[in-house]
Amino acid sequence: MNTLSLWINGKHTASLGSRTAEVTNPATGCVIRHVPLATSEDVNAAVAAARAAYPAWRDTTALRRSRILNRFRELLEMHRAELARLASEEHGKTLEDAAGSVQRGIEVVEFAVGAPHLLKGEHAENVGRGVDCHSVLQPVGVCAGITPFNFPAMVPMWMFPIAIACGNTFVLKPSEKVPSCSLRMAELFKEAGLPDGVFNVVPGDKEAVDALLIHPDVRAISFVGSTPVAKYIYETAAHHGKRVQALGGAKNHAVVLPDASLDFTADAIMGAAYGSAGERCMAISTVVAVGDIADELVAKLKDKAERLVTGPGDQKGVDMGPVISKQHKDRIVGYIDSGVAQGARLVTDGRGIVVPGFESGYFVGPTLFDHVSTEMTIYREEIFGPVLIVLRAASLGDAINLINSNPYANGTAIFTSSGAAARRFQNEIEVGMVGINVPIPVPMAFFSFGGWKSSLFGDLHMHGMEGVYFYTRTKAVTTRWPELSDKKTSTLAMPTLG
């Protein structure tokens, strides 16, 4: 059985420790490889390599960095199917879904290729007599990313391409459950011409995370994961003087108004709720049916959910793969049990599903609840599985108030044919990403990605220009070139240039 390695200073590197983790195919329940769990000493070595590589990479022109990133993009395109296969094998999502997520990651690299333009500052001439002022965006130093299991390629690519394009060096700590995509991307980046030490990969658990959070040479930390961990990451890293963007959990609502096209809406919600077995931070897990549309909508959702095919992600005709682990499967089943116990109506039950030939896989079928209240556990907590719940509201205003009362504020959507209703919703809703007849409003790479409230700790979102600003520091330069004949004057008064 293959045992993976770390990637430090441009090459595969054995861990200095002896701890390893099993990497499992969730469709079979079988261990497919082992991965070393990076020690604090391993993290120190990776950070040291990144720190040593930083001066030369910082001084490399933005155009040269862009050309390397463009070659990396070409290699990602060439190996997209391979990366999708690795993601599907280790996470369980379907090959089609995995390929789509890899493509969304590649789009961030495409954005980062524009570094020569993105890193241009501002300039103002004659802010005072003979005085000009300009700003420059400069890298911050060694940056680190801590990424989750659900998007083995895409989420890392939200981070390191932009950081590296801006002139930083990077240490990536991917989830030990899905390490292979990150290690393969490191190989491709080296093939593209990236200098050794600029990009390093240290799969691991809490020991590696804590080592990055407190390391004095790490200047910035990016994170995607659950809200409790995001809060811990933010507080710990900020306490040690680092800038932080920590994206947390979600409870994403879709509001369905009576004038919505029900067939279109039900189809859209199917993909948003059950795609990737619901293991998306942008999954629609909650539907708010407004007015008298609820019964008809629930009937359509039930019909469509029960037509979905659950099975191994690499087989044709499969709509939804397994969840990541047996522990996570048991957790999801526990939430379904609690929903039944607390009085929600279980419309479609995904417990006990058996996939012939894959009896040891971690499968949970599409599950649908109706008549859910805000006091129920299945509403209050993030399930992160293929469980869709339906709440009912009398009016659009009630739906908006319901969503704005939720502590999570990652993404939301509204389905309607009314422009006035959509405009009111987008203006009044207190959520970071909004879709109008778009069920998963994940912005393109040239816009920023991030939520509000308990879905984000930090001030700046990921990718887009907010990503550029996170990975750079702004320096303002004020310039005067006096003539030799100018009289020398001195004053202790506050200078005014105007």
C-alpha positions, 0 to 999 in steps of 0.5 A: 500500500502506498504511503505518501510523503510531505512536500518541502523545498521542492521535493517529496520529503519523509516526515520526521515523526512516525504518526500516519493516518489512513486515507480511505475510499468512502465508497468501499470503506477500504484503506487505499493509502497512508499519509504521514501526519506532519509534526511541528518539526516538519512544519518548522522545516517547511516554514524555513524553506518558505522563508529562505525562498521568499526574498528571491520570489518577492523580487521576481517580477510580477510578469515572471511570476505570472508566466509560471502561474500560466504554465501551472494553469496549463498543466492543471488543464492537462491533468484535470481528469487525474485530479478529479479522479483523486478527489473522487477516490478520497472524498467520494463525490462523483467524477463529474462533480469533482471535475467541476470543482477542479475547474472552479479552482483553475479559474482562480489560477486564471485570475491570479495570472493577471498579477501584473495588473492586479498588483498595480497601485494608485497614483496621484500627481501634485497632491501638493506643490511639486509633490506626488503620491503613489501606493504599492502592494507588497507581499506579506511574507510566508503564508499558510493555508489550512483546508478541509476535506470536502474540496481537495483541489478547489479550496487550496486553489482559492488560497495559494495561487493568489498568495504566490502571484502576489510574491509570497511563499506558502505552506499548505496544510490539507486535510489528512483525509484527502491529501493526494490532490495537494501533493500532486498540484505541488508536483505540477507547480514545480514542473511549471517552473516554480522555484523550490521552497515557494510552495510546500505541503504538510498534511497533518492534524492539530499538531501541524495546525497549531505549529503554523498558528504560533510560528513567528515566521508565518505572517498570514493564515487562511482557513476553511472549515467548521465555525468552532475551528474557524473561531479557534484559528482566528483567535489563536493566529491573531493572538500571535500577530498574524492576519487571518481569514477563517471561513466557518460553517453555514446554514444556507437558506433558499426562499421559494416564493409562490410565483417561482417556477416550481419545476425549475426551482425543485431541480435547482434545489436538488443539485444544491442540497444533495450534490457532493452528498451535501458536503459543501459549505454552500449547500442549500440545507434549508428551504423556506417555503412562502405562502401556500406553495409549500405542499406542492413544492415538498411533493416535487422535492420528494419525487425528485429526491427519491429518483436520485441514484446513490452509489460510488462516485466513479460509476456512471449514472450515479447522482450522489456518492458517499459521505467522507467517513463512518463517523460522519455517516453516524453523525448525520444519521444521528441528526435524522434521528433527532429530527424525527424525535423532535417532531419534524415530518420525515418525508424521505428517509436516507437511513439504512440505504444499501448499495449492492457490492458496496455494503461497507461504504459510507452511504446516506441517501437523500433525506427530506424533512417538512414542518421543521421549526427553528427550535429543532436541532436539525435547523440550529446546527450544520449537518453537512450531509444530504439532509434537506429541511423545509420551513414555512413562512407566511410572507417574504418579510417573515422569511427574511427575518428568519434568515437574518436571525440565524447565526450563520450567514454564508450563502442564500438564494431566492426563487421568484419571478418578481424583480421587486421581491428579488431586489428587496431580498438582496438588499435586506438579507444579511448574508455574504453571498446571494443568489437570485434564481441561482441555488449555489451563489459561488462567485466567479474567481474575480469576485470575492468568496465569503460569508458574514457573521459566524461564517467568517472570522476576519475582515477579507474574503477569499479570491478576487481583489479581496484575496489580493488585498489579504496577501499584500500590504499597502505602502504609500509613498509621497515624493518631492524632487526640489530644485537646488534653488529652492529655499530651505525652510523648516517648521515644527508645524504639521505639514500640509501639502495643499 
